[in-house]
Amino acid sequence: MKKFMLLSVLAAVAVGGAFAAPEFKVSAGAGGYFASDFGGGAEASSGGETMSIKTPYFGGGGFAFLDATYVEVSLGVFGGGGTVKYEVSGESEDSDMSVMGLDIGLLGKYPFAVSEKLSVFPLLGITYRVMLSVKDEDGDQVQNSDGDDAAGDFSALWFKFGGGLDISFTDHVYMRGEALYGLRLANTFEKDLVDQYESPGVDTKTLLGHGLDIKIALGYRF
C-alpha cells in the first residue's frame, strides 16, 4: 500500500509538472516550409451537365517567426505551381500555372513540457495568404474578366489548426517543427467565376480551398 501511495504521488507530481503553466519567454527564428491548396475553384451544373475550374497548387519557401510562449506571429514567402483543370461533362483539359505569395500568420499555442529538452503544443489561428503572382503555362499573368492582372484575386483568409514541437539544443537554441491543416474562405477569383456562371436554371458554387503546411525552423530564446 505504501509503495502504491508513493507511486501515485510521483505520478501526480509528473502530471502536474506537465500541465503546469509554462514559463513566459520570447524567441524568434527562421526556417523553411511546405504550403499547399488541395482544392479551390468553382462549379456550375444544369440539366445533368457540369462545368468546373479547379485550381490546386503546391509549393515551398522560407519564413520567419516571433514567439511569445502563447502566441506565434510569422511571415513566409513561397513559390510553387499546380495544374488548373477545366472539366465539362466528364471531359477535361489541363493547364499549368505558377504562383508566388506571402503568408502572414497569427497562431495561438499552449506548450506542454514532455522533458527538459522537448515540449509539444497545439496550434489554432489564422493566416492571410497574399498572392503576388499567378502565371499561366506561357509565363503570362492570369487576368480577370476586366483584363487586369488577377494575382490579388487569389488572396484569401485561412483558418488553421494543428500542432508542433520544440527540441532544445541549449537554453537558447532550439528546433521547431509544425504541421497545420487549413480551410480558407472563397477568394475573389472564385466569386467572380460564380457570378459569370450564374443564370436561370444553373446551380453554381465555389469549391472548398484546403491545404497542409509543414514547417521546420531554428529558433533562439532571448
CORKA-V757325 format. One record per residue. N is the residue number from 0. RES is the residue in three letters. SS is DSSP state (@ for helix, = for strand, . for the rest). OMEGA is omega in whole degrees, 0 to 359 (NA if undefined). D_LAST is the distance of its C-alpha to the last C-alpha in whole Angstrom. Layout:
# CORKA-V757325
n=N res=RES ss=SS omega=OMEGA d_last=D_LAST
n=N res=RES ss=SS omega=OMEGA d_last=D_LAST
This chain:
# CORKA-V757325
n=0 res=MET ss=. omega=179 d_last=47
n=1 res=LYS ss=@ omega=179 d_last=45
n=2 res=LYS ss=@ omega=179 d_last=43
n=3 res=PHE ss=@ omega=180 d_last=42
n=4 res=MET ss=@ omega=179 d_last=41
n=5 res=LEU ss=@ omega=178 d_last=39
n=6 res=LEU ss=@ omega=179 d_last=37
n=7 res=SER ss=@ omega=179 d_last=37
n=8 res=VAL ss=@ omega=179 d_last=35
n=9 res=LEU ss=@ omega=179 d_last=33
n=10 res=ALA ss=@ omega=179 d_last=32
n=11 res=ALA ss=@ omega=178 d_last=32
n=12 res=VAL ss=@ omega=180 d_last=29
n=13 res=ALA ss=@ omega=179 d_last=27
n=14 res=VAL ss=@ omega=179 d_last=28
n=15 res=GLY ss=@ omega=178 d_last=26
n=16 res=GLY ss=@ omega=181 d_last=23
n=17 res=ALA ss=@ omega=184 d_last=23
n=18 res=PHE ss=. omega=177 d_last=23
n=19 res=ALA ss=. omega=180 d_last=22
n=20 res=ALA ss=. omega=182 d_last=19
n=21 res=PRO ss=. omega=178 d_last=16
n=22 res=GLU ss=. omega=182 d_last=13
n=23 res=PHE ss=. omega=178 d_last=11
n=24 res=LYS ss=. omega=176 d_last=7
n=25 res=VAL ss=. omega=179 d_last=6
n=26 res=SER ss== omega=178 d_last=6
n=27 res=ALA ss== omega=180 d_last=8
n=28 res=GLY ss== omega=181 d_last=11
n=29 res=ALA ss== omega=180 d_last=15
n=30 res=GLY ss== omega=181 d_last=18
n=31 res=GLY ss== omega=179 d_last=21
n=32 res=TYR ss== omega=175 d_last=24
n=33 res=PHE ss== omega=180 d_last=27
n=34 res=ALA ss== omega=183 d_last=29
n=35 res=SER ss== omega=168 d_last=32
n=36 res=ASP ss== omega=184 d_last=35
n=37 res=PHE ss=. omega=185 d_last=38
n=38 res=GLY ss=. omega=178 d_last=40
n=39 res=GLY ss=. omega=180 d_last=41
n=40 res=GLY ss== omega=181 d_last=44
n=41 res=ALA ss== omega=184 d_last=47
n=42 res=GLU ss== omega=175 d_last=50
n=43 res=ALA ss== omega=180 d_last=54
n=44 res=SER ss== omega=179 d_last=57
n=45 res=SER ss== omega=177 d_last=60
n=46 res=GLY ss=. omega=178 d_last=64
n=47 res=GLY ss=. omega=178 d_last=62
n=48 res=GLU ss== omega=183 d_last=60
n=49 res=THR ss== omega=175 d_last=57
n=50 res=MET ss== omega=181 d_last=55
n=51 res=SER ss== omega=171 d_last=51
n=52 res=ILE ss== omega=181 d_last=48
n=53 res=LYS ss== omega=189 d_last=45
n=54 res=THR ss== omega=178 d_last=42
n=55 res=PRO ss=. omega=176 d_last=40
n=56 res=TYR ss== omega=179 d_last=37
n=57 res=PHE ss== omega=179 d_last=34
n=58 res=GLY ss== omega=180 d_last=32
n=59 res=GLY ss== omega=181 d_last=28
n=60 res=GLY ss== omega=181 d_last=26
n=61 res=GLY ss== omega=180 d_last=22
n=62 res=PHE ss== omega=173 d_last=19
n=63 res=ALA ss== omega=182 d_last=16
n=64 res=PHE ss== omega=172 d_last=14
n=65 res=LEU ss== omega=185 d_last=11
n=66 res=ASP ss== omega=176 d_last=10
n=67 res=ALA ss=. omega=178 d_last=11
n=68 res=THR ss=. omega=183 d_last=12
n=69 res=TYR ss=. omega=184 d_last=15
n=70 res=VAL ss== omega=173 d_last=16
n=71 res=GLU ss== omega=175 d_last=15
n=72 res=VAL ss== omega=184 d_last=16
n=73 res=SER ss== omega=175 d_last=17
n=74 res=LEU ss== omega=182 d_last=20
n=75 res=GLY ss== omega=175 d_last=22
n=76 res=VAL ss== omega=183 d_last=25
n=77 res=PHE ss== omega=174 d_last=28
n=78 res=GLY ss== omega=181 d_last=31
n=79 res=GLY ss== omega=181 d_last=34
n=80 res=GLY ss== omega=180 d_last=37
n=81 res=GLY ss== omega=180 d_last=40
n=82 res=THR ss== omega=175 d_last=44
n=83 res=VAL ss== omega=183 d_last=45
n=84 res=LYS ss== omega=176 d_last=48
n=85 res=TYR ss== omega=181 d_last=51
n=86 res=GLU ss== omega=176 d_last=53
n=87 res=VAL ss== omega=178 d_last=57
n=88 res=SER ss=. omega=174 d_last=59
n=89 res=GLY ss=. omega=177 d_last=58
n=90 res=GLU ss== omega=186 d_last=58
n=91 res=SER ss== omega=176 d_last=54
n=92 res=GLU ss== omega=184 d_last=53
n=93 res=ASP ss== omega=177 d_last=50
n=94 res=SER ss== omega=181 d_last=48
n=95 res=ASP ss== omega=173 d_last=45
n=96 res=MET ss== omega=175 d_last=42
n=97 res=SER ss== omega=183 d_last=39
n=98 res=VAL ss== omega=172 d_last=36
n=99 res=MET ss== omega=184 d_last=32
n=100 res=GLY ss== omega=176 d_last=30
n=101 res=LEU ss== omega=172 d_last=27
n=102 res=ASP ss== omega=177 d_last=25
n=103 res=ILE ss== omega=190 d_last=23
n=104 res=GLY ss== omega=173 d_last=21
n=105 res=LEU ss== omega=185 d_last=20
n=106 res=LEU ss== omega=170 d_last=20
n=107 res=GLY ss== omega=183 d_last=20
n=108 res=LYS ss== omega=176 d_last=19
n=109 res=TYR ss== omega=184 d_last=19
n=110 res=PRO ss== omega=174 d_last=17
n=111 res=PHE ss== omega=180 d_last=20
n=112 res=ALA ss== omega=175 d_last=19
n=113 res=VAL ss=. omega=176 d_last=21
n=114 res=SER ss=. omega=179 d_last=20
n=115 res=GLU ss=. omega=185 d_last=17
n=116 res=LYS ss=. omega=187 d_last=17
n=117 res=LEU ss== omega=172 d_last=18
n=118 res=SER ss== omega=179 d_last=17
n=119 res=VAL ss== omega=182 d_last=20
n=120 res=PHE ss== omega=170 d_last=20
n=121 res=PRO ss== omega=182 d_last=22
n=122 res=LEU ss== omega=177 d_last=22
n=123 res=LEU ss== omega=180 d_last=24
n=124 res=GLY ss== omega=184 d_last=24
n=125 res=ILE ss== omega=173 d_last=26
n=126 res=THR ss== omega=171 d_last=26
n=127 res=TYR ss== omega=181 d_last=28
n=128 res=ARG ss== omega=180 d_last=29
n=129 res=VAL ss== omega=178 d_last=30
n=130 res=MET ss== omega=180 d_last=33
n=131 res=LEU ss== omega=182 d_last=33
n=132 res=SER ss== omega=172 d_last=36
n=133 res=VAL ss== omega=185 d_last=39
n=134 res=LYS ss== omega=177 d_last=41
n=135 res=ASP ss== omega=186 d_last=45
n=136 res=GLU ss=. omega=176 d_last=46
n=137 res=ASP ss=. omega=180 d_last=48
n=138 res=GLY ss=. omega=179 d_last=44
n=139 res=ASP ss=. omega=177 d_last=45
n=140 res=GLN ss== omega=176 d_last=43
n=141 res=VAL ss=. omega=182 d_last=44
n=142 res=GLN ss== omega=177 d_last=46
n=143 res=ASN ss=. omega=184 d_last=47
n=144 res=SER ss=. omega=179 d_last=50
n=145 res=ASP ss=. omega=181 d_last=50
n=146 res=GLY ss=. omega=179 d_last=50
n=147 res=ASP ss=. omega=176 d_last=46
n=148 res=ASP ss== omega=189 d_last=43
n=149 res=ALA ss=. omega=183 d_last=42
n=150 res=ALA ss=@ omega=181 d_last=38
n=151 res=GLY ss=@ omega=179 d_last=37
n=152 res=ASP ss=@ omega=179 d_last=39
n=153 res=PHE ss=@ omega=178 d_last=37
n=154 res=SER ss=. omega=184 d_last=34
n=155 res=ALA ss== omega=176 d_last=34
n=156 res=LEU ss== omega=179 d_last=31
n=157 res=TRP ss== omega=172 d_last=30
n=158 res=PHE ss== omega=190 d_last=29
n=159 res=LYS ss== omega=176 d_last=27
n=160 res=PHE ss== omega=180 d_last=27
n=161 res=GLY ss== omega=182 d_last=26
n=162 res=GLY ss== omega=180 d_last=23
n=163 res=GLY ss== omega=178 d_last=20
n=164 res=LEU ss== omega=174 d_last=18
n=165 res=ASP ss== omega=175 d_last=15
n=166 res=ILE ss== omega=184 d_last=16
n=167 res=SER ss== omega=174 d_last=13
n=168 res=PHE ss=. omega=175 d_last=14
n=169 res=THR ss=. omega=176 d_last=12
n=170 res=ASP ss=. omega=184 d_last=9
n=171 res=HIS ss=. omega=188 d_last=7
n=172 res=VAL ss== omega=178 d_last=9
n=173 res=TYR ss== omega=175 d_last=12
n=174 res=MET ss== omega=180 d_last=15
n=175 res=ARG ss== omega=173 d_last=16
n=176 res=GLY ss== omega=181 d_last=19
n=177 res=GLU ss== omega=173 d_last=21
n=178 res=ALA ss== omega=184 d_last=25
n=179 res=LEU ss== omega=173 d_last=26
n=180 res=TYR ss== omega=185 d_last=29
n=181 res=GLY ss== omega=171 d_last=30
n=182 res=LEU ss== omega=183 d_last=34
n=183 res=ARG ss== omega=173 d_last=34
n=184 res=LEU ss=. omega=177 d_last=36
n=185 res=ALA ss=. omega=179 d_last=39
n=186 res=ASN ss=. omega=184 d_last=39
n=187 res=THR ss=@ omega=179 d_last=41
n=188 res=PHE ss=@ omega=180 d_last=43
n=189 res=GLU ss=@ omega=179 d_last=44
n=190 res=LYS ss=@ omega=178 d_last=45
n=191 res=ASP ss=@ omega=177 d_last=47
n=192 res=LEU ss=@ omega=178 d_last=49
n=193 res=VAL ss=@ omega=179 d_last=50
n=194 res=ASP ss=@ omega=180 d_last=51
n=195 res=GLN ss=@ omega=181 d_last=53
n=196 res=TYR ss=@ omega=191 d_last=55
n=197 res=GLU ss=. omega=177 d_last=55
n=198 res=SER ss=. omega=181 d_last=59
n=199 res=PRO ss=. omega=178 d_last=62
n=200 res=GLY ss=. omega=181 d_last=62
n=201 res=VAL ss=. omega=176 d_last=59
n=202 res=ASP ss== omega=182 d_last=56
n=203 res=THR ss== omega=176 d_last=52
n=204 res=LYS ss== omega=171 d_last=49
n=205 res=THR ss== omega=179 d_last=45
n=206 res=LEU ss=. omega=185 d_last=44
n=207 res=LEU ss=. omega=171 d_last=41
n=208 res=GLY ss== omega=181 d_last=38
n=209 res=HIS ss== omega=182 d_last=35
n=210 res=GLY ss== omega=185 d_last=33
n=211 res=LEU ss== omega=172 d_last=30
n=212 res=ASP ss== omega=175 d_last=27
n=213 res=ILE ss== omega=186 d_last=25
n=214 res=LYS ss== omega=172 d_last=21
n=215 res=ILE ss== omega=184 d_last=20
n=216 res=ALA ss== omega=170 d_last=16
n=217 res=LEU ss== omega=181 d_last=13
n=218 res=GLY ss== omega=178 d_last=10
n=219 res=TYR ss== omega=178 d_last=6
n=220 res=ARG ss== omega=181 d_last=4
n=221 res=PHE ss=. omega=NA d_last=0
